[in-house]
Amino acid sequence: MATFLHVILIIAIVLVCLFVLSFIVYFFNLDMKLTAAIEPLMQKHYDKIERDTHL
């Protein structure tokens, strides 16, 4: 029984940590800040791709 409670406690701690981490990302808008930082690199890559513009 003690092992089962220990496993449940570990799962609960992991879930709480994931919730806090996701809340921090949401609160400080870190996902869009990361996207804005990566965008110039992605633009440079996608601008080099040859496209078929024939319609």
PDBQT receptor file of N, H, CA, C and O in Angstrom, charges set to zero:
ATOM      1  N   MET A   1       0.829  -1.199   0.000  1.00  0.00    +0.000 N 
ATOM      2  CA  MET A   1       0.000   0.000   0.000  1.00  0.00    +0.000 C 
ATOM      3  C   MET A   1       0.872   1.261   0.000  1.00  0.00    +0.000 C 
ATOM      4  O   MET A   1       0.540   2.257  -0.643  1.00  0.00    +0.000 OA
ATOM      5  N   ALA A   2       1.974   1.204   0.720  1.00  0.00    +0.000 N 
ATOM      6  H   ALA A   2       2.244   0.395   1.243  1.00  0.00    +0.000 HD
ATOM      7  CA  ALA A   2       2.859   2.371   0.808  1.00  0.00    +0.000 C 
ATOM      8  C   ALA A   2       3.482   2.671  -0.559  1.00  0.00    +0.000 C 
ATOM      9  O   ALA A   2       3.680   3.834  -0.912  1.00  0.00    +0.000 OA
ATOM     10  N   THR A   3       3.788   1.630  -1.321  1.00  0.00    +0.000 N 
ATOM     11  H   THR A   3       3.627   0.685  -1.035  1.00  0.00    +0.000 HD
ATOM     12  CA  THR A   3       4.370   1.832  -2.648  1.00  0.00    +0.000 C 
ATOM     13  C   THR A   3       3.357   2.503  -3.572  1.00  0.00    +0.000 C 
ATOM     14  O   THR A   3       3.713   3.386  -4.352  1.00  0.00    +0.000 OA
ATOM     15  N   PHE A   4       2.100   2.083  -3.483  1.00  0.00    +0.000 N 
ATOM     16  H   PHE A   4       1.811   1.366  -2.850  1.00  0.00    +0.000 HD
ATOM     17  CA  PHE A   4       1.044   2.679  -4.299  1.00  0.00    +0.000 C 
ATOM     18  C   PHE A   4       0.884   4.161  -3.974  1.00  0.00    +0.000 C 
ATOM     19  O   PHE A   4       0.764   4.982  -4.883  1.00  0.00    +0.000 OA
ATOM     20  N   LEU A   5       0.880   4.513  -2.684  1.00  0.00    +0.000 N 
ATOM     21  H   LEU A   5       0.977   3.846  -1.946  1.00  0.00    +0.000 HD
ATOM     22  CA  LEU A   5       0.756   5.921  -2.290  1.00  0.00    +0.000 C 
ATOM     23  C   LEU A   5       1.966   6.729  -2.742  1.00  0.00    +0.000 C 
ATOM     24  O   LEU A   5       1.842   7.891  -3.128  1.00  0.00    +0.000 OA
ATOM     25  N   HIS A   6       3.136   6.100  -2.691  1.00  0.00    +0.000 N 
ATOM     26  H   HIS A   6       3.237   5.156  -2.377  1.00  0.00    +0.000 HD
ATOM     27  CA  HIS A   6       4.354   6.781  -3.134  1.00  0.00    +0.000 C 
ATOM     28  C   HIS A   6       4.278   7.085  -4.639  1.00  0.00    +0.000 C 
ATOM     29  O   HIS A   6       4.658   8.174  -5.070  1.00  0.00    +0.000 OA
ATOM     30  N   VAL A   7       3.794   6.137  -5.425  1.00  0.00    +0.000 N 
ATOM     31  H   VAL A   7       3.485   5.253  -5.074  1.00  0.00    +0.000 HD
ATOM     32  CA  VAL A   7       3.647   6.342  -6.869  1.00  0.00    +0.000 C 
ATOM     33  C   VAL A   7       2.621   7.430  -7.153  1.00  0.00    +0.000 C 
ATOM     34  O   VAL A   7       2.852   8.288  -8.005  1.00  0.00    +0.000 OA
ATOM     35  N   ILE A   8       1.495   7.407  -6.454  1.00  0.00    +0.000 N 
ATOM     36  H   ILE A   8       1.307   6.710  -5.763  1.00  0.00    +0.000 HD
ATOM     37  CA  ILE A   8       0.465   8.441  -6.624  1.00  0.00    +0.000 C 
ATOM     38  C   ILE A   8       1.020   9.813  -6.253  1.00  0.00    +0.000 C 
ATOM     39  O   ILE A   8       0.716  10.801  -6.922  1.00  0.00    +0.000 OA
ATOM     40  N   LEU A   9       1.821   9.886  -5.208  1.00  0.00    +0.000 N 
ATOM     41  H   LEU A   9       2.068   9.083  -4.665  1.00  0.00    +0.000 HD
ATOM     42  CA  LEU A   9       2.427  11.160  -4.796  1.00  0.00    +0.000 C 
ATOM     43  C   LEU A   9       3.376  11.681  -5.874  1.00  0.00    +0.000 C 
ATOM     44  O   LEU A   9       3.376  12.874  -6.176  1.00  0.00    +0.000 OA
ATOM     45  N   ILE A  10       4.175  10.802  -6.451  1.00  0.00    +0.000 N 
ATOM     46  H   ILE A  10       4.175   9.832  -6.206  1.00  0.00    +0.000 HD
ATOM     47  CA  ILE A  10       5.111  11.212  -7.505  1.00  0.00    +0.000 C 
ATOM     48  C   ILE A  10       4.338  11.703  -8.732  1.00  0.00    +0.000 C 
ATOM     49  O   ILE A  10       4.705  12.711  -9.336  1.00  0.00    +0.000 OA
ATOM     50  N   ILE A  11       3.272  10.992  -9.096  1.00  0.00    +0.000 N 
ATOM     51  H   ILE A  11       2.974  10.173  -8.605  1.00  0.00    +0.000 HD
ATOM     52  CA  ILE A  11       2.457  11.412 -10.241  1.00  0.00    +0.000 C 
ATOM     53  C   ILE A  11       1.821  12.770  -9.975  1.00  0.00    +0.000 C 
ATOM     54  O   ILE A  11       1.771  13.619 -10.865  1.00  0.00    +0.000 OA
ATOM     55  N   ALA A  12       1.334  12.979  -8.752  1.00  0.00    +0.000 N 
ATOM     56  H   ALA A  12       1.375  12.289  -8.028  1.00  0.00    +0.000 HD
ATOM     57  CA  ALA A  12       0.723  14.261  -8.397  1.00  0.00    +0.000 C 
ATOM     58  C   ALA A  12       1.748  15.392  -8.457  1.00  0.00    +0.000 C 
ATOM     59  O   ALA A  12       1.435  16.481  -8.938  1.00  0.00    +0.000 OA
ATOM     60  N   ILE A  13       2.941  15.152  -7.986  1.00  0.00    +0.000 N 
ATOM     61  H   ILE A  13       3.195  14.267  -7.595  1.00  0.00    +0.000 HD
ATOM     62  CA  ILE A  13       3.995  16.174  -8.014  1.00  0.00    +0.000 C 
ATOM     63  C   ILE A  13       4.356  16.517  -9.456  1.00  0.00    +0.000 C 
ATOM     64  O   ILE A  13       4.538  17.690  -9.785  1.00  0.00    +0.000 OA
ATOM     65  N   VAL A  14       4.462  15.514 -10.312  1.00  0.00    +0.000 N 
ATOM     66  H   VAL A  14       4.315  14.562 -10.044  1.00  0.00    +0.000 HD
ATOM     67  CA  VAL A  14       4.787  15.752 -11.723  1.00  0.00    +0.000 C 
ATOM     68  C   VAL A  14       3.679  16.570 -12.384  1.00  0.00    +0.000 C 
ATOM     69  O   VAL A  14       3.963  17.505 -13.133  1.00  0.00    +0.000 OA
ATOM     70  N   LEU A  15       2.426  16.228 -12.116  1.00  0.00    +0.000 N 
ATOM     71  H   LEU A  15       2.195  15.469 -11.507  1.00  0.00    +0.000 HD
ATOM     72  CA  LEU A  15       1.315  16.972 -12.702  1.00  0.00    +0.000 C 
ATOM     73  C   LEU A  15       1.282  18.420 -12.232  1.00  0.00    +0.000 C 
ATOM     74  O   LEU A  15       1.019  19.324 -13.025  1.00  0.00    +0.000 OA
ATOM     75  N   VAL A  16       1.543  18.642 -10.965  1.00  0.00    +0.000 N 
ATOM     76  H   VAL A  16       1.757  17.908 -10.321  1.00  0.00    +0.000 HD
ATOM     77  CA  VAL A  16       1.569  20.013 -10.443  1.00  0.00    +0.000 C 
ATOM     78  C   VAL A  16       2.710  20.798 -11.074  1.00  0.00    +0.000 C 
ATOM     79  O   VAL A  16       2.539  21.966 -11.425  1.00  0.00    +0.000 OA
ATOM     80  N   CYS A  17       3.866  20.174 -11.222  1.00  0.00    +0.000 N 
ATOM     81  H   CYS A  17       4.005  19.226 -10.937  1.00  0.00    +0.000 HD
ATOM     82  CA  CYS A  17       5.005  20.862 -11.860  1.00  0.00    +0.000 C 
ATOM     83  C   CYS A  17       4.698  21.204 -13.315  1.00  0.00    +0.000 C 
ATOM     84  O   CYS A  17       5.030  22.296 -13.775  1.00  0.00    +0.000 OA
ATOM     85  N   LEU A  18       4.072  20.291 -14.040  1.00  0.00    +0.000 N 
ATOM     86  H   LEU A  18       3.802  19.404 -13.667  1.00  0.00    +0.000 HD
ATOM     87  CA  LEU A  18       3.710  20.576 -15.424  1.00  0.00    +0.000 C 
ATOM     88  C   LEU A  18       2.679  21.697 -15.512  1.00  0.00    +0.000 C 
ATOM     89  O   LEU A  18       2.744  22.533 -16.413  1.00  0.00    +0.000 OA
ATOM     90  N   PHE A  19       1.732  21.714 -14.583  1.00  0.00    +0.000 N 
ATOM     91  H   PHE A  19       1.680  21.035 -13.852  1.00  0.00    +0.000 HD
ATOM     92  CA  PHE A  19       0.744  22.783 -14.567  1.00  0.00    +0.000 C 
ATOM     93  C   PHE A  19       1.401  24.132 -14.297  1.00  0.00    +0.000 C 
ATOM     94  O   PHE A  19       1.094  25.116 -14.971  1.00  0.00    +0.000 OA
ATOM     95  N   VAL A  20       2.295  24.188 -13.327  1.00  0.00    +0.000 N 
ATOM     96  H   VAL A  20       2.544  23.389 -12.779  1.00  0.00    +0.000 HD
ATOM     97  CA  VAL A  20       2.978  25.444 -12.998  1.00  0.00    +0.000 C 
ATOM     98  C   VAL A  20       3.828  25.903 -14.183  1.00  0.00    +0.000 C 
ATOM     99  O   VAL A  20       3.853  27.091 -14.506  1.00  0.00    +0.000 OA
ATOM    100  N   LEU A  21       4.514  24.978 -14.822  1.00  0.00    +0.000 N 
ATOM    101  H   LEU A  21       4.493  24.014 -14.560  1.00  0.00    +0.000 HD
ATOM    102  CA  LEU A  21       5.326  25.334 -15.987  1.00  0.00    +0.000 C 
ATOM    103  C   LEU A  21       4.461  25.876 -17.124  1.00  0.00    +0.000 C 
ATOM    104  O   LEU A  21       4.812  26.878 -17.748  1.00  0.00    +0.000 OA
ATOM    105  N   SER A  22       3.339  25.222 -17.395  1.00  0.00    +0.000 N 
ATOM    106  H   SER A  22       3.053  24.408 -16.889  1.00  0.00    +0.000 HD
ATOM    107  CA  SER A  22       2.468  25.709 -18.463  1.00  0.00    +0.000 C 
ATOM    108  C   SER A  22       1.847  27.051 -18.110  1.00  0.00    +0.000 C 
ATOM    109  O   SER A  22       1.632  27.882 -18.993  1.00  0.00    +0.000 OA
ATOM    110  N   PHE A  23       1.556  27.276 -16.838  1.00  0.00    +0.000 N 
ATOM    111  H   PHE A  23       1.730  26.601 -16.121  1.00  0.00    +0.000 HD
ATOM    112  CA  PHE A  23       1.017  28.569 -16.422  1.00  0.00    +0.000 C 
ATOM    113  C   PHE A  23       2.054  29.672 -16.594  1.00  0.00    +0.000 C 
ATOM    114  O   PHE A  23       1.711  30.777 -17.013  1.00  0.00    +0.000 OA
ATOM    115  N   ILE A  24       3.311  29.392 -16.278  1.00  0.00    +0.000 N 
ATOM    116  H   ILE A  24       3.589  28.494 -15.937  1.00  0.00    +0.000 HD
ATOM    117  CA  ILE A  24       4.372  30.387 -16.452  1.00  0.00    +0.000 C 
ATOM    118  C   ILE A  24       4.535  30.727 -17.928  1.00  0.00    +0.000 C 
ATOM    119  O   ILE A  24       4.681  31.898 -18.280  1.00  0.00    +0.000 OA
ATOM    120  N   VAL A  25       4.513  29.718 -18.794  1.00  0.00    +0.000 N 
ATOM    121  H   VAL A  25       4.395  28.767 -18.508  1.00  0.00    +0.000 HD
ATOM    122  CA  VAL A  25       4.624  29.959 -20.240  1.00  0.00    +0.000 C 
ATOM    123  C   VAL A  25       3.449  30.813 -20.705  1.00  0.00    +0.000 C 
ATOM    124  O   VAL A  25       3.635  31.751 -21.480  1.00  0.00    +0.000 OA
ATOM    125  N   TYR A  26       2.247  30.498 -20.241  1.00  0.00    +0.000 N 
ATOM    126  H   TYR A  26       2.096  29.736 -19.612  1.00  0.00    +0.000 HD
ATOM    127  CA  TYR A  26       1.055  31.258 -20.640  1.00  0.00    +0.000 C 
ATOM    128  C   TYR A  26       1.107  32.690 -20.094  1.00  0.00    +0.000 C 
ATOM    129  O   TYR A  26       0.820  33.640 -20.823  1.00  0.00    +0.000 OA
ATOM    130  N   PHE A  27       1.466  32.848 -18.836  1.00  0.00    +0.000 N 
ATOM    131  H   PHE A  27       1.699  32.077 -18.244  1.00  0.00    +0.000 HD
ATOM    132  CA  PHE A  27       1.427  34.161 -18.195  1.00  0.00    +0.000 C 
ATOM    133  C   PHE A  27       2.409  35.132 -18.830  1.00  0.00    +0.000 C 
ATOM    134  O   PHE A  27       2.077  36.300 -19.036  1.00  0.00    +0.000 OA
ATOM    135  N   PHE A  28       3.610  34.668 -19.140  1.00  0.00    +0.000 N 
ATOM    136  H   PHE A  28       3.879  33.720 -18.972  1.00  0.00    +0.000 HD
ATOM    137  CA  PHE A  28       4.626  35.544 -19.712  1.00  0.00    +0.000 C 
ATOM    138  C   PHE A  28       4.658  35.494 -21.240  1.00  0.00    +0.000 C 
ATOM    139  O   PHE A  28       5.532  36.109 -21.852  1.00  0.00    +0.000 OA
ATOM    140  N   ASN A  29       3.723  34.772 -21.868  1.00  0.00    +0.000 N 
ATOM    141  H   ASN A  29       3.014  34.272 -21.371  1.00  0.00    +0.000 HD
ATOM    142  CA  ASN A  29       3.611  34.681 -23.326  1.00  0.00    +0.000 C 
ATOM    143  C   ASN A  29       4.930  34.203 -23.950  1.00  0.00    +0.000 C 
ATOM    144  O   ASN A  29       5.366  34.721 -24.978  1.00  0.00    +0.000 OA
ATOM    145  N   LEU A  30       5.546  33.219 -23.319  1.00  0.00    +0.000 N 
ATOM    146  H   LEU A  30       5.192  32.798 -22.484  1.00  0.00    +0.000 HD
ATOM    147  CA  LEU A  30       6.864  32.769 -23.752  1.00  0.00    +0.000 C 
ATOM    148  C   LEU A  30       6.830  32.014 -25.068  1.00  0.00    +0.000 C 
ATOM    149  O   LEU A  30       7.824  32.000 -25.793  1.00  0.00    +0.000 OA
ATOM    150  N   ASP A  31       5.708  31.387 -25.393  1.00  0.00    +0.000 N 
ATOM    151  H   ASP A  31       4.900  31.399 -24.804  1.00  0.00    +0.000 HD
ATOM    152  CA  ASP A  31       5.647  30.664 -26.656  1.00  0.00    +0.000 C 
ATOM    153  C   ASP A  31       5.734  31.620 -27.841  1.00  0.00    +0.000 C 
ATOM    154  O   ASP A  31       6.424  31.320 -28.815  1.00  0.00    +0.000 OA
ATOM    155  N   MET A  32       5.059  32.748 -27.784  1.00  0.00    +0.000 N 
ATOM    156  H   MET A  32       4.498  32.991 -26.992  1.00  0.00    +0.000 HD
ATOM    157  CA  MET A  32       5.112  33.705 -28.888  1.00  0.00    +0.000 C 
ATOM    158  C   MET A  32       6.437  34.459 -28.913  1.00  0.00    +0.000 C 
ATOM    159  O   MET A  32       6.901  34.858 -29.981  1.00  0.00    +0.000 OA
ATOM    160  N   LYS A  33       7.047  34.657 -27.755  1.00  0.00    +0.000 N 
ATOM    161  H   LYS A  33       6.670  34.333 -26.887  1.00  0.00    +0.000 HD
ATOM    162  CA  LYS A  33       8.366  35.296 -27.735  1.00  0.00    +0.000 C 
ATOM    163  C   LYS A  33       9.405  34.386 -28.384  1.00  0.00    +0.000 C 
ATOM    164  O   LYS A  33      10.287  34.861 -29.099  1.00  0.00    +0.000 OA
ATOM    165  N   LEU A  34       9.304  33.089 -28.139  1.00  0.00    +0.000 N 
ATOM    166  H   LEU A  34       8.587  32.703 -27.558  1.00  0.00    +0.000 HD
ATOM    167  CA  LEU A  34      10.210  32.150 -28.782  1.00  0.00    +0.000 C 
ATOM    168  C   LEU A  34       9.971  32.107 -30.280  1.00  0.00    +0.000 C 
ATOM    169  O   LEU A  34      10.917  32.055 -31.066  1.00  0.00    +0.000 OA
ATOM    170  N   THR A  35       8.701  32.127 -30.675  1.00  0.00    +0.000 N 
ATOM    171  H   THR A  35       7.933  32.169 -30.036  1.00  0.00    +0.000 HD
ATOM    172  CA  THR A  35       8.364  32.132 -32.096  1.00  0.00    +0.000 C 
ATOM    173  C   THR A  35       8.903  33.383 -32.778  1.00  0.00    +0.000 C 
ATOM    174  O   THR A  35       9.422  33.302 -33.892  1.00  0.00    +0.000 OA
ATOM    175  N   ALA A  36       8.790  34.527 -32.131  1.00  0.00    +0.000 N 
ATOM    176  H   ALA A  36       8.369  34.592 -31.226  1.00  0.00    +0.000 HD
ATOM    177  CA  ALA A  36       9.300  35.777 -32.700  1.00  0.00    +0.000 C 
ATOM    178  C   ALA A  36      10.818  35.747 -32.825  1.00  0.00    +0.000 C 
ATOM    179  O   ALA A  36      11.372  36.333 -33.755  1.00  0.00    +0.000 OA
ATOM    180  N   ALA A  37      11.493  35.077 -31.909  1.00  0.00    +0.000 N 
ATOM    181  H   ALA A  37      11.044  34.601 -31.153  1.00  0.00    +0.000 HD
ATOM    182  CA  ALA A  37      12.951  34.992 -31.976  1.00  0.00    +0.000 C 
ATOM    183  C   ALA A  37      13.404  34.050 -33.091  1.00  0.00    +0.000 C 
ATOM    184  O   ALA A  37      14.452  34.271 -33.699  1.00  0.00    +0.000 OA
ATOM    185  N   ILE A  38      12.636  33.021 -33.359  1.00  0.00    +0.000 N 
ATOM    186  H   ILE A  38      11.785  32.842 -32.865  1.00  0.00    +0.000 HD
ATOM    187  CA  ILE A  38      13.009  32.031 -34.368  1.00  0.00    +0.000 C 
ATOM    188  C   ILE A  38      12.568  32.454 -35.772  1.00  0.00    +0.000 C 
ATOM    189  O   ILE A  38      13.119  31.970 -36.760  1.00  0.00    +0.000 OA
ATOM    190  N   GLU A  39      11.591  33.344 -35.871  1.00  0.00    +0.000 N 
ATOM    191  H   GLU A  39      11.144  33.738 -35.068  1.00  0.00    +0.000 HD
ATOM    192  CA  GLU A  39      11.008  33.704 -37.160  1.00  0.00    +0.000 C 
ATOM    193  C   GLU A  39      12.028  34.169 -38.197  1.00  0.00    +0.000 C 
ATOM    194  O   GLU A  39      11.935  33.727 -39.342  1.00  0.00    +0.000 OA
ATOM    195  N   PRO A  40      12.995  35.029 -37.875  1.00  0.00    +0.000 N 
ATOM    196  CA  PRO A  40      13.960  35.433 -38.916  1.00  0.00    +0.000 C 
ATOM    197  C   PRO A  40      14.748  34.258 -39.496  1.00  0.00    +0.000 C 
ATOM    198  O   PRO A  40      15.035  34.230 -40.693  1.00  0.00    +0.000 OA
ATOM    199  N   LEU A  41      15.096  33.292 -38.649  1.00  0.00    +0.000 N 
ATOM    200  H   LEU A  41      14.863  33.315 -37.677  1.00  0.00    +0.000 HD
ATOM    201  CA  LEU A  41      15.814  32.121 -39.148  1.00  0.00    +0.000 C 
ATOM    202  C   LEU A  41      14.930  31.298 -40.083  1.00  0.00    +0.000 C 
ATOM    203  O   LEU A  41      15.389  30.804 -41.113  1.00  0.00    +0.000 OA
ATOM    204  N   MET A  42      13.670  31.157 -39.715  1.00  0.00    +0.000 N 
ATOM    205  H   MET A  42      13.297  31.557 -38.879  1.00  0.00    +0.000 HD
ATOM    206  CA  MET A  42      12.755  30.388 -40.549  1.00  0.00    +0.000 C 
ATOM    207  C   MET A  42      12.465  31.119 -41.863  1.00  0.00    +0.000 C 
ATOM    208  O   MET A  42      12.364  30.481 -42.911  1.00  0.00    +0.000 OA
ATOM    209  N   GLN A  43      12.331  32.434 -41.820  1.00  0.00    +0.000 N 
ATOM    210  H   GLN A  43      12.412  32.953 -40.969  1.00  0.00    +0.000 HD
ATOM    211  CA  GLN A  43      12.082  33.212 -43.029  1.00  0.00    +0.000 C 
ATOM    212  C   GLN A  43      13.239  33.057 -44.018  1.00  0.00    +0.000 C 
ATOM    213  O   GLN A  43      13.026  32.910 -45.221  1.00  0.00    +0.000 OA
ATOM    214  N   LYS A  44      14.459  33.092 -43.493  1.00  0.00    +0.000 N 
ATOM    215  H   LYS A  44      14.632  33.211 -42.516  1.00  0.00    +0.000 HD
ATOM    216  CA  LYS A  44      15.626  32.945 -44.362  1.00  0.00    +0.000 C 
ATOM    217  C   LYS A  44      15.610  31.577 -45.044  1.00  0.00    +0.000 C 
ATOM    218  O   LYS A  44      15.942  31.456 -46.223  1.00  0.00    +0.000 OA
ATOM    219  N   HIS A  45      15.228  30.566 -44.300  1.00  0.00    +0.000 N 
ATOM    220  H   HIS A  45      14.959  30.664 -43.342  1.00  0.00    +0.000 HD
ATOM    221  CA  HIS A  45      15.165  29.215 -44.866  1.00  0.00    +0.000 C 
ATOM    222  C   HIS A  45      14.064  29.113 -45.920  1.00  0.00    +0.000 C 
ATOM    223  O   HIS A  45      14.308  28.614 -47.019  1.00  0.00    +0.000 OA
ATOM    224  N   TYR A  46      12.870  29.574 -45.603  1.00  0.00    +0.000 N 
ATOM    225  H   TYR A  46      12.672  29.979 -44.711  1.00  0.00    +0.000 HD
ATOM    226  CA  TYR A  46      11.739  29.410 -46.516  1.00  0.00    +0.000 C 
ATOM    227  C   TYR A  46      11.811  30.348 -47.720  1.00  0.00    +0.000 C 
ATOM    228  O   TYR A  46      11.203  30.062 -48.752  1.00  0.00    +0.000 OA
ATOM    229  N   ASP A  47      12.539  31.457 -47.611  1.00  0.00    +0.000 N 
ATOM    230  H   ASP A  47      13.033  31.689 -46.773  1.00  0.00    +0.000 HD
ATOM    231  CA  ASP A  47      12.720  32.327 -48.766  1.00  0.00    +0.000 C 
ATOM    232  C   ASP A  47      13.618  31.690 -49.823  1.00  0.00    +0.000 C 
ATOM    233  O   ASP A  47      13.530  32.041 -51.000  1.00  0.00    +0.000 OA
ATOM    234  N   LYS A  48      14.480  30.757 -49.415  1.00  0.00    +0.000 N 
ATOM    235  H   LYS A  48      14.551  30.472 -48.459  1.00  0.00    +0.000 HD
ATOM    236  CA  LYS A  48      15.376  30.090 -50.356  1.00  0.00    +0.000 C 
ATOM    237  C   LYS A  48      14.694  28.980 -51.126  1.00  0.00    +0.000 C 
ATOM    238  O   LYS A  48      15.223  28.534 -52.144  1.00  0.00    +0.000 OA
ATOM    239  N   ILE A  49      13.546  28.520 -50.681  1.00  0.00    +0.000 N 
ATOM    240  H   ILE A  49      13.116  28.882 -49.854  1.00  0.00    +0.000 HD
ATOM    241  CA  ILE A  49      12.874  27.395 -51.334  1.00  0.00    +0.000 C 
ATOM    242  C   ILE A  49      12.334  27.839 -52.690  1.00  0.00    +0.000 C 
ATOM    243  O   ILE A  49      11.677  28.872 -52.820  1.00  0.00    +0.000 OA
ATOM    244  N   GLU A  50      12.636  27.015 -53.697  1.00  0.00    +0.000 N 
ATOM    245  H   GLU A  50      13.169  26.176 -53.592  1.00  0.00    +0.000 HD
ATOM    246  CA  GLU A  50      12.165  27.295 -55.038  1.00  0.00    +0.000 C 
ATOM    247  C   GLU A  50      10.696  26.906 -55.141  1.00  0.00    +0.000 C 
ATOM    248  O   GLU A  50      10.307  25.820 -54.712  1.00  0.00    +0.000 OA
ATOM    249  N   ARG A  51       9.881  27.790 -55.707  1.00  0.00    +0.000 N 
ATOM    250  H   ARG A  51      10.197  28.672 -56.056  1.00  0.00    +0.000 HD
ATOM    251  CA  ARG A  51       8.446  27.549 -55.775  1.00  0.00    +0.000 C 
ATOM    252  C   ARG A  51       7.979  27.530 -57.220  1.00  0.00    +0.000 C 
ATOM    253  O   ARG A  51       8.533  28.213 -58.081  1.00  0.00    +0.000 OA
ATOM    254  N   ASP A  52       6.955  26.740 -57.464  1.00  0.00    +0.000 N 
ATOM    255  H   ASP A  52       6.504  26.185 -56.764  1.00  0.00    +0.000 HD
ATOM    256  CA  ASP A  52       6.308  26.698 -58.758  1.00  0.00    +0.000 C 
ATOM    257  C   ASP A  52       5.165  27.703 -58.724  1.00  0.00    +0.000 C 
ATOM    258  O   ASP A  52       4.137  27.456 -58.094  1.00  0.00    +0.000 OA
ATOM    259  N   THR A  53       5.339  28.826 -59.396  1.00  0.00    +0.000 N 
ATOM    260  H   THR A  53       6.174  29.027 -59.908  1.00  0.00    +0.000 HD
ATOM    261  CA  THR A  53       4.334  29.883 -59.357  1.00  0.00    +0.000 C 
ATOM    262  C   THR A  53       3.397  29.823 -60.550  1.00  0.00    +0.000 C 
ATOM    263  O   THR A  53       2.587  30.730 -60.744  1.00  0.00    +0.000 OA
ATOM    264  N   HIS A  54       3.491  28.779 -61.346  1.00  0.00    +0.000 N 
ATOM    265  H   HIS A  54       4.149  28.043 -61.189  1.00  0.00    +0.000 HD
ATOM    266  CA  HIS A  54       2.633  28.621 -62.513  1.00  0.00    +0.000 C 
ATOM    267  C   HIS A  54       1.227  28.240 -62.046  1.00  0.00    +0.000 C 
ATOM    268  O   HIS A  54       1.034  27.246 -61.345  1.00  0.00    +0.000 OA
ATOM    269  N   LEU A  55       0.276  29.039 -62.444  1.00  0.00    +0.000 N 
ATOM    270  H   LEU A  55       0.433  29.846 -63.012  1.00  0.00    +0.000 HD
ATOM    271  CA  LEU A  55      -1.112  28.760 -62.031  1.00  0.00    +0.000 C 
ATOM    272  C   LEU A  55      -1.915  28.199 -63.161  1.00  0.00    +0.000 C 
ATOM    273  O   LEU A  55      -3.099  27.908 -62.992  1.00  0.00    +0.000 OA
TER     274      LEU A  55
